[in-house]
Amino acid sequence: MTTKEYRTITKIAGPLVFVEKTEPVGYNELAVVTLPDGTERMGQVLDTSDDIVVIQMFEGTTGIPKTAGARFLGETMKMPVSRDMLGRILSGSGKPLDGGPAIIPEDRLEIIGAAINPWARDNPSEFIQTGISTIDGMNTLVRGQKLPIFSASGLPHNEIALQIARQAKVLGGTEDFAVVFAAMGITNEEAQYFMKDFERTGALKRAVVFLNLADDPAIERIITPKLALTTAEYLAFTLGMHVLVILTDLTNYCEALRQIGAAREEVPGRRGYPGYMYTDLAGIYERAGRIKGKKGSITQIPILSMPGEDITHPIPDLTGYITEGQIVAKRELLRAGIYPPIDVGSSLSRLMNEGIGKGRTREDHKAVSDQCYAAYAEGRDLRGLVAIVGKEALSERDRKFLEFADMFEKRIVRQGREEDRTIEGTLDLMWELLAFLDERQLTRIDRKYIEKYHPKYRQKE
C-alpha cells in the first residue's frame, strides 16, 4: 500500500519532528522520514491533533532538513518473535548485535502490550533460587513476582544482575527456564562486559539480551523494555516457558522520559519528570505475573540507581508503590568489603511467605529467617551504643548479638561473585550462626525445628 508523503515539516526539536497533516494519523503509528539523499529514518507518532502530528525519531533528528518528506505507515511497532531468539544479543531496537542473522519471526507482536487482567492473574507461589543468600534466605523471590533492586551509582548492581541471570533456577522442575536481560543507557565498555560474561558462563544459551547504549537516541531507550517484555510474553504465554526479566537501569529509562517530555514542552511533575511517569512505570511492571490456565510465567527484577542515594526520589518512590517489595544495596556494606552489598534490614519481599515452607524450600525457612532478622537488627542497634559507651560496657548477651551482626555480614551477606548457594546451604549456614547465640534467645523458632536442625542436635544424630 502506498502512503501519502507530507513535505510539511514545521519544526524540529530534540528527537521530535512536527508535521502538518490533513488525514487522520493514529497514536503510536510508525512513520518514515525520507532525507533529500534518499536515506530513511524510522519514528513513531507521539502526539496527534487535527492538523499537527509529532513524530519521535528512533535514530535522532541530526541532519533532517525541513524539506524532508514524512509518511505514516498505518501500523504500530511490532516485535518479530521466535524461539530462535534464545542465545541472541540484540540492540535496544531489536536488531542483531552478535553478528548473527536477522531473526526469522514466528509471529509479530505489538510492543505496547497490556497489563495482565487482575481477574486472570494467578497467585505467585513457586520459589526461584537465585543462589544469593540475602535474596533466597531473607527476601525470597517468587515466580511471577516483580522485585526491584534499589542501588546507587558506583555500586555493583550490574554484577548482581549478571549473577542472578547466570544462577536463577526453579527447584525440582524440568520446565523450560529463560532469562530476558535488557540494559538501557549503558556505556560501550559495560555492553562489552555484559556480552563477554554471558558468553563466558554459557548463560547466553537460555537468554535473550537487549543492549541500548548511552549514545543511542533517547527514544530507543523508551522502547527497549517494551521489546524485552514483548519477547518475554511470547516465551512465557505462547511457548510456556518460565521467564526471568532483568531490566537495568530504569533510572536511565526515566531520564529519557524526562528528556522527551522537555522537548515536547510538557508541564513537568516532581523533579522535572513527567506527571505520567507512575502510569508509564506501572505499564512496564504490571506485565509481570502468572495467568490462570497458562503454563508460563514472567518474573521481573528491575534495577534502578537512586539519584543521590535518595530512596524518596520519584523513581524508587513510585516503583515501591507498584512492585512487591525491594532489595536495597548499601554503600556502607561495599566499603566494608562485602559483596553483594545487600542490606537485609531495609529490603523486603512481600510475597516471600507464598513461596517458602515445606514442599517449596524447607519447613524451618520462615522461622530461621525471622530469627536472623531479629538478631541482626539487635546487633546493628548495639553498634551505635558501642560508639558511645564502648564494647566493655556491654553485657555478655549484648556482645554475642554484636558479634552475630558482624558474622551475619561476613558469612551470609558476603559471598563470591561466582558462588551459587543452594537454599539448603543458605539455611544450614543461618543455623550455624544462630548456634552461636544462647538457645533461650531463639524465641522465634519452634522447639521442634531447633531439635531437628540446630547443629548441636544434628551432631548427636
C-alpha positions in Angstrom: 0.0 0.0 0.0 1.4 3.4 -1.0 1.1 6.1 1.7 0.8 9.8 1.2 4.1 11.7 1.8 4.0 15.0 3.5 6.6 17.7 2.9 5.2 19.9 5.6 7.8 19.7 8.5 7.2 22.8 10.5 9.6 22.3 13.4 12.4 20.0 14.7 13.0 20.0 18.5 15.4 17.5 20.1 14.2 14.0 19.0 10.9 15.3 17.8 9.7 16.3 14.3 6.4 18.3 13.9 4.5 17.7 10.7 1.3 19.4 9.4 -1.1 16.8 8.0 -4.6 16.6 6.5 -5.6 13.0 7.1 -6.1 11.1 10.4 -3.0 9.6 12.0 -3.0 7.2 15.0 -1.1 7.5 18.2 2.0 5.2 18.3 1.7 4.8 14.5 5.1 4.2 12.7 6.4 6.9 10.5 9.3 7.2 7.9 11.1 10.4 7.3 13.0 10.5 3.9 16.0 12.7 3.7 16.9 14.5 0.4 19.6 11.9 -0.3 17.0 9.1 -0.1 18.0 7.7 3.3 15.1 6.8 5.5 14.7 7.1 9.3 12.0 5.5 11.4 10.0 7.2 14.0 6.8 6.8 16.0 3.8 9.1 16.5 4.0 10.6 19.9 1.1 13.2 19.7 -1.5 13.8 17.1 -4.1 16.6 16.8 -6.4 17.9 14.0 -3.6 19.5 11.9 -0.2 18.7 13.6 1.4 15.3 14.3 4.6 14.9 16.4 7.0 12.1 15.5 9.7 11.0 17.9 12.6 9.7 15.8 14.3 6.4 16.7 17.7 7.4 15.1 17.8 11.1 16.2 17.0 14.2 14.1 20.5 15.3 13.3 20.8 16.2 9.6 17.0 16.2 8.9 16.1 19.4 7.0 12.5 20.8 6.9 12.4 19.8 3.2 12.4 16.1 4.2 9.3 14.0 3.5 7.3 12.2 6.1 4.9 9.3 5.6 2.8 7.3 8.0 2.6 3.5 7.7 -0.8 2.9 9.3 0.5 0.3 11.8 2.2 0.4 15.3 5.6 -1.0 16.1 5.7 -4.8 16.3 8.4 -7.1 17.6 9.4 -10.1 15.5 9.5 -13.1 17.9 10.7 -16.6 17.6 12.1 -19.4 19.8 15.4 -18.8 17.9 15.8 -15.6 19.9 17.3 -17.5 22.8 21.1 -17.2 22.7 20.9 -13.9 20.8 22.3 -10.4 21.6 20.2 -7.6 20.2 20.3 -3.8 20.1 17.8 -1.7 22.1 15.7 -1.6 18.9 15.8 -5.4 18.4 18.5 -5.6 15.7 21.2 -8.3 16.0 24.5 -7.1 17.7 26.1 -10.5 17.8 27.0 -10.8 14.1 24.2 -13.4 13.6 21.4 -13.3 11.0 18.2 -11.3 11.4 15.5 -13.2 13.4 13.1 -15.1 11.2 9.8 -14.4 13.1 7.2 -17.0 14.0 5.0 -14.0 15.0 5.0 -10.2 15.1 3.6 -8.8 18.3 2.6 -5.3 19.4 5.2 -3.9 21.7 2.9 -1.9 23.9 1.3 -5.0 25.3 -1.1 -4.7 28.3 -1.1 -5.2 32.0 -2.4 -8.7 32.9 -6.1 -8.5 33.8 -6.4 -8.9 37.6 -9.1 -11.5 37.3 -6.9 -13.6 35.0 -3.9 -13.4 37.4 -2.8 -16.5 39.2 -1.2 -16.1 42.7 2.7 -16.4 42.5 3.7 -19.3 44.7 6.8 -21.1 43.4 10.3 -20.3 44.8 13.0 -19.1 42.4 16.6 -19.9 43.6 19.0 -17.1 42.7 21.9 -18.6 44.6 22.3 -15.3 46.6 21.7 -15.9 50.3 20.3 -12.5 51.1 17.6 -12.9 48.5 16.9 -16.6 48.8 17.1 -16.8 52.6 15.8 -13.4 53.7 13.8 -11.8 50.8 12.7 -14.7 48.7 11.9 -14.2 45.0 8.7 -16.0 43.9 7.8 -17.0 40.3 5.5 -14.2 38.8 6.8 -11.5 41.3 8.2 -8.1 40.5 11.1 -7.5 42.9 13.3 -4.4 42.1 16.9 -3.8 43.2 17.4 -0.3 44.6 21.0 0.7 44.1 23.2 3.8 43.5 25.9 4.8 41.1 29.2 3.1 41.8 27.5 0.0 43.5 27.9 -3.3 41.7 24.2 -3.7 40.7 25.2 -4.9 37.2 27.4 -7.7 38.7 24.4 -8.7 40.9 22.1 -8.7 37.8 24.5 -10.9 35.9 25.0 -13.3 38.8 21.2 -13.7 39.1 20.9 -14.2 35.3 23.5 -16.9 35.5 22.3 -18.7 38.6 18.5 -18.3 38.7 16.6 -21.6 38.6 13.3 -23.2 39.7 13.9 -26.2 42.0 12.7 -29.7 41.3 11.2 -28.6 38.0 12.0 -29.7 34.4 10.2 -26.7 32.9 11.9 -24.5 30.3 13.5 -21.5 32.1 14.7 -18.4 30.2 16.2 -15.0 31.0 15.4 -11.8 29.1 18.1 -9.2 30.0 17.6 -5.6 28.9 20.2 -2.9 29.6 19.3 0.7 29.0 21.7 3.7 28.6 24.9 1.7 29.3 28.4 2.6 28.0 30.2 0.6 25.3 32.5 -0.7 28.0 29.5 -2.1 30.0 28.0 -3.6 26.9 31.2 -5.5 26.1 31.4 -6.7 29.8 27.8 -8.0 29.6 28.3 -9.8 26.3 31.6 -11.4 27.4 30.1 -12.5 30.7 27.0 -14.1 29.1 29.2 -15.9 26.6 31.9 -16.9 29.1 29.5 -18.5 31.6 27.2 -20.2 29.0 24.2 -18.3 30.3 23.6 -16.9 26.8 22.1 -20.3 25.7 18.9 -19.6 27.6 18.9 -15.8 27.4 17.8 -13.0 25.1 19.9 -9.9 25.6 18.9 -6.3 24.6 21.6 -3.7 24.9 20.7 0.0 24.5 23.9 2.2 24.6 24.3 5.6 26.2 24.9 7.2 22.8 21.7 5.7 21.3 18.7 8.0 20.9 16.5 8.6 23.9 13.5 7.2 22.1 15.2 3.8 21.7 15.7 3.7 25.5 12.0 4.0 25.9 11.1 1.1 23.6 13.9 -1.3 24.9 12.0 -2.5 28.0 8.8 -2.9 25.9 10.7 -5.0 23.3 12.1 -7.1 26.1 8.7 -7.7 27.8 7.0 -8.5 24.5 9.7 -11.1 23.9 9.2 -12.4 27.5 5.4 -12.6 27.0 5.9 -14.7 23.8 8.3 -17.1 25.5 6.1 -17.4 28.6 2.5 -17.4 27.4 2.9 -18.8 23.9 5.8 -21.2 24.4 5.0 -22.0 28.1 8.4 -21.1 29.5 9.2 -19.5 32.9 10.9 -16.2 32.1 13.0 -14.0 34.4 13.2 -10.4 33.1 16.1 -8.3 34.3 15.8 -4.5 33.4 18.8 -2.3 34.2 18.9 0.7 34.7 15.3 2.0 35.0 16.7 5.4 36.0 18.2 5.8 32.5 14.7 5.0 31.1 13.1 7.6 33.3 15.7 10.2 32.3 14.8 9.5 28.7 11.1 10.1 29.5 12.1 13.4 31.1 14.2 14.4 28.1 11.4 13.8 25.6 8.8 15.5 27.9 11.1 18.6 28.0 11.4 18.5 24.1 7.5 18.4 23.9 7.4 21.3 26.4 5.2 19.4 28.7 4.4 20.7 32.2 6.8 18.9 34.4 5.9 17.0 37.6 8.2 16.1 40.6 11.9 16.9 39.9 11.1 17.6 36.3 9.8 14.1 35.5 6.6 13.9 33.5 3.4 13.6 35.5 2.5 10.3 33.8 5.7 8.6 34.9 3.8 6.5 37.5 1.5 5.2 34.8 4.4 4.6 32.5 6.3 2.6 35.1 3.2 0.6 36.0 2.8 -0.3 32.3 6.2 -2.0 32.5 6.0 -3.6 35.9 2.4 -4.9 35.6 3.4 -7.0 32.6 4.9 -9.5 35.1 2.9 -12.3 36.6 1.1 -15.6 36.0 -2.1 -16.2 34.0 -4.7 -18.8 35.1 -4.7 -21.7 32.6 -1.3 -20.7 31.1 1.8 -22.8 31.9 4.4 -20.0 31.7 5.2 -17.0 33.9 7.1 -13.7 33.9 9.1 -12.7 36.9 10.7 -9.2 36.9 13.8 -7.8 38.6 14.0 -4.2 37.6 17.2 -2.4 38.7 17.4 1.3 39.4 20.1 3.5 40.7 18.7 6.0 43.2 19.9 9.6 42.3 21.8 10.9 45.3 21.1 7.6 47.1 17.7 9.1 48.0 15.0 6.4 48.4 12.3 9.1 48.4 13.3 10.2 44.9 10.4 9.9 42.5 11.8 6.9 40.6 12.3 4.5 43.6 9.3 6.0 45.4 6.9 5.3 42.5 8.4 1.9 41.9 7.9 0.9 45.5 4.1 1.6 45.2 3.8 -0.7 42.2 6.2 -3.6 43.0 6.0 -6.3 45.6 9.0 -5.2 47.8 12.5 -4.2 47.1 16.1 -5.3 47.5 18.3 -2.4 48.7 22.1 -2.2 48.1 24.0 0.0 50.6 27.4 1.7 50.1 28.5 1.1 53.8 28.5 -2.7 53.1 30.6 -2.2 49.9 33.0 0.0 51.9 33.4 -2.9 54.4 34.4 -5.2 51.5 31.1 -7.0 51.4 29.7 -8.3 48.0 26.8 -8.3 47.2 26.2 -5.2 49.4 22.5 -6.1 50.0 21.1 -4.5 53.2 18.5 -7.1 54.5 17.3 -4.5 57.1 15.7 -2.2 54.5 14.9 -4.9 51.9 11.6 -6.6 51.7 9.8 -9.3 49.6 6.0 -9.0 50.1 5.4 -12.4 48.5 8.1 -14.3 50.4 5.6 -16.3 52.6 3.8 -17.5 49.4 7.0 -19.3 48.1 8.6 -20.8 51.2 8.0 -23.6 53.6 7.5 -27.3 53.4 7.4 -28.6 49.8 8.8 -25.3 48.4 12.0 -24.5 50.3 12.1 -26.1 53.8 9.7 -26.2 56.7 12.0 -24.1 59.0 12.7 -21.3 56.4 10.3 -18.6 57.8 11.3 -19.2 61.4 15.0 -19.1 60.7 14.7 -16.0 58.5 12.7 -14.2 61.2 15.2 -15.1 63.9 18.1 -14.0 61.8 16.4 -10.7 61.0 15.7 -10.0 64.7 19.2 -10.9 65.9 20.9 -9.0 63.1 18.7 -5.9 63.8 19.6 -6.0 67.5 23.3 -6.4 66.8 23.2 -3.4 64.4 21.5 -1.3 67.0 24.2 -2.2 69.5 26.9 -0.8 67.2 25.5 2.7 67.8 25.7 2.1 71.5 29.2 0.8 71.3 30.3 4.0 69.6 29.1 5.9 72.7 29.9 3.7 75.7 32.5 1.2 74.3 32.3 -2.5 74.0 33.4 -3.2 77.6 30.2 -1.7 78.9 28.0 -4.3 77.1 26.7 -7.4 78.9 27.7 -10.8 77.7 24.4 -11.3 75.9 24.7 -8.0 74.1 28.3 -8.8 73.0 27.0 -12.0 71.4 24.4 -10.1 69.4 27.0 -7.6 68.3 29.3 -10.4 67.1 26.3 -12.1 65.4 25.7 -9.0 63.3 29.4 -9.0 62.2 29.3 -12.7 61.5 26.0 -12.4 59.6 27.5 -9.8 57.2 30.7 -11.8 56.7 29.2 -15.2 56.2 25.6 -14.8 55.0 25.6 -11.4 53.2 29.1 -11.8 51.7 29.6 -14.4 49.0 31.7 -14.8 45.9 30.6 -13.4 42.5 30.6 -16.9 41.1 29.3 -18.6 44.3 25.9 -20.3 43.7 24.4 -21.3 47.1 21.5 -23.7 47.3 18.6 -22.8 49.6 19.6 -25.8 51.8 23.1 -24.5 52.0 21.9 -21.0 52.9 19.5 -22.3 55.7 22.2 -24.5 57.1 24.6 -21.6 57.2 22.0 -19.5 59.0 21.6 -22.3 61.6 25.4 -22.3 62.1 25.3 -18.6 63.0 22.2 -19.0 65.2 24.0 -21.8 67.2 26.4 -19.0 68.3 23.6 -17.5 70.3 22.1 -18.9 73.6 19.3 -21.4 72.7 17.0 -19.4 75.0 17.4 -16.4 72.7 15.9 -18.3 69.7 12.4 -17.1 70.6 11.1 -17.0 67.1 11.8 -20.7 66.2 9.5 -23.6 67.2 11.2 -26.1 69.5 10.6 -28.9 67.0 12.7 -27.1 64.4 15.5 -26.4 66.9 15.7 -30.1 67.8 15.7 -31.1 64.1 18.0 -28.5 62.5 20.2 -26.9 65.3 23.8 -28.0 64.8 24.0 -29.1 68.4 21.2 -31.7 68.0 22.3 -32.7 64.5 25.7 -33.7 65.8 24.1 -36.1 68.2 22.2 -38.0 65.5 
